[in-house]
């Protein structure tokens, strides 16, 4: 999958000028992150330093005021990426199936318990989540409206004949991010191409407004909850670099006169409460929807925070996600769904959906104790370049590859701890050249690989999916594509498509 930018990547002087313009446009469009030095603030910070010079052997000091940069642009590629039109259409078509599948798994308590039985014995984080799930089931589920804001991530597997196949990496069911920044990135790439005089190519970059669509899902859930004065509670981290991504969704909700309050788990523990009908109140304000942008990693929870999560789950407020849907997004569930016949059980009478889903699966292998797990470990140690070792974690940076994976498997192979991991076939996409732009670093031409993500939004009331908006057609006219039917699109950020009951977005 050639990118078509090869000659442009050779001209260093032109790249430097384009990079300056692209960064300025990114800042103007709001493609922003807080810096790692000041993750809790968007204000300019100042520090008072003292310089001590020496003059003729005598030393004296005077104050020096220095500003600390607290906001910068989010890293991005200088040029957009090319995506095969057929794979893009396939990803759109299967998204509704994935949302229906996630929802079906979340409602199947027996499947979740059986699937996670070995994992929760050795993975304390998953065990904590599952314990809350059991407590909610025992008391009785109070919420009647269910909301999913999911993102299914893919790579393009390079086949021996040079063709590419869409293969799923994972599905994110909690705190799926970059829907907000996504809405702003296409303008940056169009600007770069227009500066180069490539107006036809610029016109082919897909339009994006995922923050609006994600907000539509929250708004529909808020509406179905049925209390005009209720708020949306966004559970946020104290140190949140990606706050502008979240603010984009908050602003869309406010435009609909739906107010959002941002709180931490600690705030919920101190000031959250349930009334006799299990309605949730925060600072004496009723909460209709709880939108989690925290709570997907073990480090996000103290004992106090676990108590706050249980309080939220016991309430009749719409949780996004509820605890069962978060469990449905675990790696172990992903692996079990790939077993022969499993999709047919969860989606009975839907052979077309099953076929679409299964076509995207890469090889997934259980590491439970027994012959099946032993064989998977033996094969991975023998051919480490063909596998990835995945723990039950979200947020990135947790997977093990190559020699590091082999060492972990050698340590785990005789231990029940191995059940807290799964093995996955390593997807091998074709690398392509692009120019990476990162704050504080010079523009760098490197070999990249693409990851494609599709956002899906669904709302369920009892057993019925709510119809949100029909899907417009994506134009895949071969005359409007580049490089052998590779449709031009932007890099690493989503764009909207609507499909029946599901709102979908493109992220790559």
C-alpha positions as CSV (number, residue, x, y, z in Angstrom):
1,X,0.0,0.0,0.0
2,X,2.2,2.8,-1.2
3,X,1.4,6.2,0.2
4,X,2.2,8.3,-2.8
5,X,4.3,10.8,-0.6
6,X,7.7,9.3,-1.5
7,X,9.1,12.3,-3.5
8,X,7.8,14.8,-0.9
9,X,9.7,13.0,1.9
10,X,13.0,13.6,0.1
11,X,13.0,17.4,0.3
12,X,14.1,18.3,3.8
13,X,13.7,22.1,3.3
14,X,10.2,21.7,2.1
15,X,9.3,19.3,4.9
16,X,10.6,21.8,7.5
17,X,8.4,24.5,6.1
18,X,5.4,22.2,5.8
19,X,5.9,21.0,9.3
20,X,5.9,24.6,10.6
21,X,2.6,25.3,8.8
22,X,1.0,22.0,9.9
23,X,1.9,22.6,13.5
24,X,0.5,26.2,13.4
25,X,-2.7,24.9,11.8
26,X,-3.0,22.1,14.4
27,X,-2.7,24.6,17.2
28,X,-5.3,26.9,15.5
29,X,-7.7,24.0,15.0
30,X,-7.4,22.8,18.6
31,X,-5.5,19.5,18.1
32,X,-4.1,19.9,21.6
33,X,-2.8,18.0,24.7
34,X,-1.7,19.2,28.0
35,X,2.0,18.6,28.6
36,X,3.4,15.8,30.8
37,X,4.9,18.5,33.0
38,X,1.5,20.1,33.8
39,X,-1.2,17.4,33.1
40,X,-3.7,19.0,35.5
41,X,-3.7,22.5,34.1
42,X,-4.3,24.4,30.9
43,X,-3.0,27.7,32.3
44,X,0.4,29.2,31.6
45,X,2.6,28.4,34.6
46,X,5.5,30.5,35.9
47,X,8.4,29.5,38.1
48,X,10.7,31.9,40.0
49,X,14.4,30.9,39.5
50,X,17.5,32.6,40.8
51,X,20.5,33.1,38.5
52,X,23.8,33.5,40.4
53,X,26.4,35.1,38.1
54,X,30.0,35.9,39.1
55,X,31.5,39.3,38.5
56,X,35.1,39.8,39.3
57,X,35.0,37.0,41.8
58,X,31.9,38.3,43.6
59,X,28.7,36.5,43.4
60,X,25.2,37.9,43.6
61,X,21.7,36.6,42.6
62,X,18.7,38.1,40.9
63,X,15.3,36.5,40.2
64,X,14.5,35.1,36.8
65,X,10.8,34.4,35.9
66,X,10.4,31.5,33.5
67,X,7.2,30.3,31.8
68,X,6.4,26.6,31.6
69,X,4.5,25.4,28.5
70,X,1.4,23.5,29.7
71,X,-0.4,23.0,26.4
72,X,1.0,21.8,23.0
73,X,-0.2,20.1,19.9
74,X,-1.0,16.4,19.9
75,X,1.5,14.3,17.9
76,X,0.4,13.6,14.3
77,X,1.6,12.7,10.8
78,X,2.4,15.4,8.3
79,X,0.6,13.6,5.5
80,X,-2.7,11.7,5.5
81,X,-2.7,7.9,5.1
82,X,-4.2,5.8,2.3
83,X,-6.7,3.2,3.2
84,X,-8.0,0.5,0.7
85,X,-11.6,1.4,-0.1
86,X,-12.8,-2.2,0.2
87,X,-11.4,-2.5,3.7
88,X,-12.9,0.8,4.8
89,X,-16.3,-0.4,3.6
90,X,-15.8,-3.7,5.3
91,X,-15.0,-2.0,8.6
92,X,-18.1,0.2,8.3
93,X,-20.3,-2.8,7.5
94,X,-19.1,-4.9,10.4
95,X,-19.4,-2.2,13.1
96,X,-23.1,-2.7,13.7
97,X,-22.3,-6.4,14.2
98,X,-19.6,-5.7,16.7
99,X,-21.9,-3.4,18.7
100,X,-24.7,-6.0,18.7
101,X,-22.1,-8.6,19.8
102,X,-20.7,-6.5,22.7
103,X,-24.2,-5.8,23.9
104,X,-25.2,-9.5,23.6
105,X,-22.1,-10.5,25.6
106,X,-22.8,-7.9,28.3
107,X,-26.3,-9.4,28.8
108,X,-25.0,-13.0,29.1
109,X,-23.9,-13.4,32.7
110,X,-23.3,-17.1,32.3
111,X,-20.9,-16.6,29.3
112,X,-19.0,-13.9,31.2
113,X,-18.6,-16.0,34.3
114,X,-17.5,-19.1,32.4
115,X,-15.1,-17.2,30.2
116,X,-13.5,-15.2,33.0
117,X,-13.4,-18.0,35.6
118,X,-9.7,-18.8,35.1
119,X,-8.7,-15.1,34.6
120,X,-10.2,-13.8,37.8
121,X,-8.2,-16.3,39.8
122,X,-5.0,-14.7,38.8
123,X,-5.8,-11.2,37.7
124,X,-6.9,-9.0,40.6
125,X,-8.1,-6.1,38.5
126,X,-10.5,-8.2,36.4
127,X,-11.5,-10.0,39.6
128,X,-12.5,-6.7,41.2
129,X,-14.5,-5.7,38.2
130,X,-16.2,-9.1,38.2
131,X,-17.0,-8.9,41.9
132,X,-18.9,-5.7,41.3
133,X,-20.7,-7.3,38.4
134,X,-21.8,-10.1,40.7
135,X,-23.0,-7.7,43.4
136,X,-25.0,-5.7,40.9
137,X,-26.7,-8.9,39.6
138,X,-27.4,-10.1,43.1
139,X,-29.1,-6.9,44.1
140,X,-30.8,-6.5,40.7
141,X,-29.8,-4.2,37.8
142,X,-31.4,-0.8,38.4
143,X,-30.6,0.9,35.1
144,X,-33.0,0.4,32.2
145,X,-31.1,2.4,29.5
146,X,-27.8,1.1,28.2
147,X,-25.2,3.1,26.2
148,X,-22.2,1.9,24.4
149,X,-19.5,4.1,23.0
150,X,-17.1,1.6,21.5
151,X,-14.1,1.7,19.2
152,X,-13.0,-1.3,17.2
153,X,-9.3,-1.1,16.1
154,X,-7.8,-2.9,13.1
155,X,-4.6,-3.3,11.1
156,X,-4.3,-4.3,7.4
157,X,-2.6,-7.8,7.3
158,X,-0.3,-8.0,4.4
159,X,-1.0,-11.3,2.5
160,X,1.6,-13.3,0.5
161,X,0.0,-12.2,-2.8
162,X,0.4,-8.5,-1.9
163,X,-3.3,-7.9,-1.0
164,X,-4.4,-6.7,2.4
165,X,-6.9,-8.1,4.9
166,X,-8.8,-6.3,7.7
167,X,-7.8,-7.9,11.0
168,X,-9.1,-6.7,14.4
169,X,-6.6,-5.8,17.1
170,X,-9.1,-5.2,19.9
171,X,-12.4,-3.5,20.8
172,X,-12.4,-0.8,23.4
173,X,-15.6,-0.6,25.5
174,X,-14.5,1.9,28.1
175,X,-13.0,5.4,27.6
176,X,-12.6,5.1,23.8
177,X,-10.7,8.3,23.1
178,X,-9.7,10.8,20.4
179,X,-13.2,11.3,19.1
180,X,-12.9,14.9,20.0
181,X,-9.4,15.7,18.5
182,X,-10.5,13.6,15.5
183,X,-12.9,16.2,14.4
184,X,-10.1,18.7,14.0
185,X,-7.4,16.8,12.2
186,X,-8.8,16.6,8.7
187,X,-8.5,20.4,8.4
188,X,-4.8,20.1,9.2
189,X,-4.1,17.5,6.5
190,X,-6.2,19.4,3.9
191,X,-4.2,22.5,4.7
192,X,-0.9,20.7,4.1
193,X,-2.1,19.3,0.8
194,X,-3.5,22.7,-0.3
195,X,-0.2,24.3,0.5
196,X,1.4,21.8,-1.9
197,X,-1.2,22.6,-4.6
198,X,-2.7,19.1,-4.3
199,X,-6.3,20.3,-4.1
200,X,-7.8,17.2,-5.7
201,X,-6.2,15.0,-3.1
202,X,-7.2,17.4,-0.3
203,X,-10.8,17.1,-1.4
204,X,-10.7,13.4,-0.9
205,X,-9.9,13.5,2.8
206,X,-12.9,12.2,4.7
207,X,-14.9,14.7,6.7
208,X,-15.0,14.0,10.5
209,X,-17.2,15.0,13.3
210,X,-17.1,12.1,15.8
211,X,-17.4,14.3,18.9
212,X,-20.9,15.3,17.6
213,X,-22.0,11.7,17.0
214,X,-20.6,10.5,20.4
215,X,-22.5,13.3,22.0
216,X,-25.6,12.2,20.1
217,X,-25.4,8.8,21.8
218,X,-25.0,10.3,25.3
219,X,-27.9,12.8,24.5
220,X,-30.2,9.9,23.5
221,X,-29.4,8.0,26.7
222,X,-30.0,11.2,28.7
223,X,-33.3,11.7,26.9
224,X,-34.5,8.2,27.6
225,X,-33.5,8.5,31.3
226,X,-36.4,11.0,31.4
227,X,-35.3,13.8,33.8
228,X,-34.9,17.2,32.2
229,X,-32.8,18.6,35.0
230,X,-30.5,15.6,35.4
231,X,-26.8,16.0,34.6
232,X,-24.2,13.9,32.8
233,X,-21.4,12.9,35.2
234,X,-18.0,12.5,33.5
235,X,-15.6,10.5,35.6
236,X,-12.2,12.0,34.9
237,X,-8.6,11.6,36.1
238,X,-7.0,14.4,38.1
239,X,-4.0,14.5,35.7
240,X,-5.7,14.5,32.4
241,X,-3.6,15.4,29.4
242,X,-6.3,14.6,26.9
243,X,-8.8,17.0,28.3
244,X,-9.5,18.8,25.0
245,X,-10.7,15.6,23.5
246,X,-13.2,15.3,26.3
247,X,-14.2,19.0,26.2
248,X,-15.3,18.6,22.5
249,X,-17.9,16.1,23.6
250,X,-18.9,18.2,26.6
251,X,-19.4,21.3,24.4
252,X,-21.6,19.3,21.9
253,X,-23.8,18.3,24.9
254,X,-24.0,21.8,26.2
255,X,-25.1,23.0,22.8
256,X,-28.1,20.6,23.4
257,X,-28.6,22.2,26.8
258,X,-27.3,19.0,28.5
259,X,-25.0,20.0,31.3
260,X,-21.9,17.9,32.2
261,X,-20.2,17.9,35.6
262,X,-16.6,16.6,35.8
263,X,-15.7,14.6,39.0
264,X,-13.1,12.1,40.2
265,X,-13.9,8.8,41.8
266,X,-12.8,10.4,45.1
267,X,-15.5,13.0,44.7
268,X,-18.1,10.3,44.1
269,X,-17.0,8.6,47.3
270,X,-17.3,11.8,49.3
271,X,-20.4,13.4,47.8
272,X,-22.2,10.8,45.8
273,X,-25.4,9.2,47.1
274,X,-28.4,7.0,46.1
275,X,-32.0,7.6,47.1
276,X,-34.5,4.9,47.9
277,X,-35.1,4.4,44.2
278,X,-31.4,4.1,43.5
279,X,-31.3,7.4,41.6
280,X,-27.8,8.8,41.7
281,X,-27.0,12.2,43.1
282,X,-23.8,14.2,43.0
283,X,-23.6,17.4,45.0
284,X,-27.4,17.2,45.3
285,X,-27.8,17.1,41.5
286,X,-29.5,14.1,39.9
287,X,-27.3,12.2,37.4
288,X,-28.8,10.7,34.3
289,X,-25.6,9.4,32.5
290,X,-22.2,8.4,33.9
291,X,-19.5,8.7,31.2
292,X,-16.3,7.0,32.3
293,X,-13.0,8.5,31.0
294,X,-11.2,6.8,33.9
295,X,-11.4,3.4,35.5
296,X,-9.8,1.2,32.9
297,X,-6.5,0.5,34.6
298,X,-5.5,-0.9,38.0
299,X,-3.7,2.3,38.9
300,X,-7.0,4.2,38.6
301,X,-8.4,2.5,41.7
302,X,-7.8,2.8,45.4
303,X,-10.1,1.0,47.9
304,X,-12.0,4.2,48.1
305,X,-12.3,4.3,44.3
306,X,-13.6,0.7,44.1
307,X,-16.3,1.7,46.5
308,X,-17.2,4.7,44.4
309,X,-17.4,2.4,41.3
310,X,-19.8,0.1,43.1
311,X,-22.0,3.0,44.1
312,X,-22.2,4.1,40.5
313,X,-23.0,0.6,39.2
314,X,-25.8,0.1,41.8
315,X,-27.6,3.2,40.6
316,X,-30.2,3.5,37.9
317,X,-28.2,6.1,36.0
318,X,-27.0,5.1,32.5
319,X,-23.4,4.0,32.8
320,X,-21.1,4.2,29.8
321,X,-20.0,1.6,30.1
322,X,-21.8,-0.5,32.7
323,X,-19.5,-3.0,34.4
324,X,-20.7,-5.9,32.2
325,X,-19.9,-4.0,29.1
326,X,-16.4,-3.2,30.4
327,X,-15.9,-7.0,31.0
328,X,-17.1,-7.7,27.5
329,X,-14.1,-5.7,26.2
330,X,-11.5,-7.8,28.0
331,X,-8.9,-9.7,26.0
332,X,-10.0,-13.0,27.4
333,X,-13.5,-12.4,26.1
334,X,-12.1,-11.4,22.7
335,X,-10.2,-14.7,22.6
336,X,-13.2,-16.8,23.5
337,X,-15.4,-15.2,20.9
338,X,-13.0,-16.5,18.2
339,X,-13.7,-20.1,19.2
340,X,-15.6,-22.1,16.6
341,X,-19.4,-21.9,17.1
342,X,-19.3,-19.2,19.8
343,X,-20.6,-16.4,17.7
344,X,-23.5,-18.6,16.6
345,X,-24.5,-19.1,20.2
346,X,-24.4,-15.4,21.0
347,X,-26.0,-14.2,17.8
348,X,-28.4,-17.0,16.9
349,X,-30.1,-16.8,13.5
350,X,-27.6,-14.2,12.2
351,X,-25.2,-16.1,9.9
352,X,-24.4,-13.0,7.8
353,X,-23.3,-11.1,10.8
354,X,-21.3,-14.0,12.1
355,X,-19.5,-14.3,8.8
356,X,-18.7,-10.6,8.7
357,X,-17.3,-10.7,12.3
358,X,-15.3,-13.9,11.9
359,X,-13.6,-12.5,8.7
360,X,-11.9,-9.8,10.8
361,X,-10.5,-12.2,13.5
362,X,-6.8,-12.8,13.8
363,X,-5.6,-16.0,15.5
364,X,-6.4,-15.9,19.2
365,X,-5.2,-18.5,21.7
366,X,-6.1,-19.4,25.3
367,X,-3.3,-19.8,27.9
368,X,-5.5,-21.6,30.4
369,X,-3.9,-24.5,32.1
370,X,-4.1,-27.7,30.0
371,X,-3.1,-29.1,26.7
372,X,-4.5,-26.3,24.6
373,X,-2.6,-23.6,26.6
374,X,0.6,-25.8,26.6
375,X,0.5,-26.1,22.8
376,X,0.0,-22.3,22.3
377,X,3.0,-21.5,24.5
378,X,5.2,-24.1,22.7
379,X,4.3,-22.6,19.4
380,X,4.9,-19.0,20.5
381,X,8.3,-19.8,22.0
382,X,9.3,-21.6,18.8
383,X,8.2,-18.7,16.6
384,X,8.1,-15.5,18.7
385,X,7.9,-13.2,15.7
386,X,4.5,-14.6,14.9
387,X,2.7,-13.9,18.2
388,X,1.9,-11.1,20.7
389,X,1.3,-11.8,24.5
390,X,-1.5,-9.7,25.8
391,X,-2.6,-9.1,29.5
392,X,-6.1,-8.0,30.5
393,X,-5.3,-4.3,30.3
394,X,-6.3,-1.2,28.4
395,X,-4.5,2.1,27.8
396,X,-1.6,0.8,25.6
397,X,1.9,-0.2,26.3
398,X,1.1,-3.5,28.0
399,X,1.8,-6.1,25.3
400,X,4.9,-8.2,25.0
401,X,6.8,-9.1,21.8
402,X,9.8,-11.1,20.7
403,X,12.4,-12.0,23.3
404,X,10.6,-10.2,26.0
405,X,7.5,-12.4,25.3
406,X,9.6,-15.5,25.3
407,X,11.1,-14.7,28.7
408,X,7.6,-14.1,30.1
409,X,6.2,-17.4,28.7
410,X,9.2,-19.3,30.1
411,X,8.4,-17.8,33.5
412,X,4.6,-18.4,33.2
413,X,4.4,-21.8,31.5
414,X,4.1,-23.8,34.6
415,X,2.1,-21.2,36.6
416,X,-1.7,-20.6,36.7
417,X,-0.8,-16.9,36.3
418,X,-0.6,-17.5,32.6
419,X,-4.4,-17.6,32.5
420,X,-4.4,-13.8,33.0
421,X,-2.9,-13.5,29.5
422,X,-3.9,-14.5,25.9
423,X,-1.8,-15.1,22.8
424,X,-2.6,-13.4,19.6
425,X,-1.3,-13.8,16.1
426,X,0.9,-10.9,15.2
427,X,-0.6,-8.8,12.4
428,X,2.0,-7.7,9.8
429,X,0.8,-4.6,8.0
430,X,2.9,-3.1,5.2
431,X,5.0,-0.1,6.4
432,X,4.9,3.2,4.6
433,X,6.9,6.4,4.8
434,X,5.5,9.5,6.5
435,X,6.8,12.4,8.6
436,X,6.0,12.4,12.3
437,X,5.5,15.6,14.2
438,X,6.0,15.6,17.9
439,X,6.3,18.5,20.3
440,X,9.9,19.2,21.2
441,X,11.3,17.0,18.4
442,X,12.3,17.9,14.8
443,X,10.2,16.5,12.0
444,X,11.3,13.0,11.4
445,X,10.7,10.8,8.3
446,X,10.1,7.2,9.4
447,X,8.4,4.0,8.4
448,X,4.9,3.9,9.8
449,X,2.1,1.3,10.0
450,X,-1.6,2.3,10.0
451,X,-4.2,1.4,12.6
452,X,-7.8,1.9,11.6
453,X,-10.5,2.3,14.2
454,X,-14.3,2.5,13.9
455,X,-16.4,4.1,16.6
456,X,-19.8,2.6,17.2
457,X,-22.5,4.1,19.4
458,X,-25.6,2.2,20.5
459,X,-28.4,2.8,22.9
460,X,-30.6,0.0,24.3
461,X,-33.8,0.4,26.2
462,X,-34.8,-3.0,27.7
463,X,-34.2,-5.4,24.8
464,X,-34.7,-2.9,21.9
465,X,-32.0,-1.0,20.1
466,X,-32.9,2.7,19.5
467,X,-32.7,3.8,15.9
468,X,-30.6,6.9,15.8
469,X,-29.9,7.8,12.1
470,X,-29.6,6.1,8.7
471,X,-26.2,5.6,7.2
472,X,-25.2,7.6,4.1
473,X,-23.3,5.8,1.4
474,X,-19.5,6.1,1.2
475,X,-18.4,7.0,-2.3
476,X,-15.9,4.4,-3.4
477,X,-16.0,5.3,-7.1
478,X,-12.7,4.0,-8.6
479,X,-12.3,7.3,-10.4
480,X,-12.2,9.0,-7.1
481,X,-9.5,6.9,-5.5
482,X,-5.7,7.0,-5.5
483,X,-3.1,4.3,-6.1
484,X,-5.1,1.3,-7.3
485,X,-8.3,1.9,-5.4
486,X,-6.8,3.1,-2.2
487,X,-9.1,5.8,-0.9
488,X,-7.3,8.9,0.5
489,X,-8.2,9.6,4.1
490,X,-6.5,11.3,7.1
491,X,-4.1,9.7,9.5
492,X,-5.0,8.3,12.9
493,X,-8.3,10.2,13.6
494,X,-12.0,9.4,13.2
495,X,-14.7,10.5,10.7
496,X,-18.4,9.9,10.8
497,X,-20.7,7.4,9.1
498,X,-24.1,6.4,10.4
499,X,-25.5,2.9,10.2
500,X,-29.1,2.1,11.3
501,X,-29.2,1.9,15.1
502,X,-25.4,2.5,15.3
503,X,-23.5,5.7,14.7
504,X,-20.0,4.8,13.4
505,X,-16.8,6.7,13.2
506,X,-13.5,6.2,11.5
507,X,-10.3,6.4,13.5
508,X,-6.8,5.9,12.1
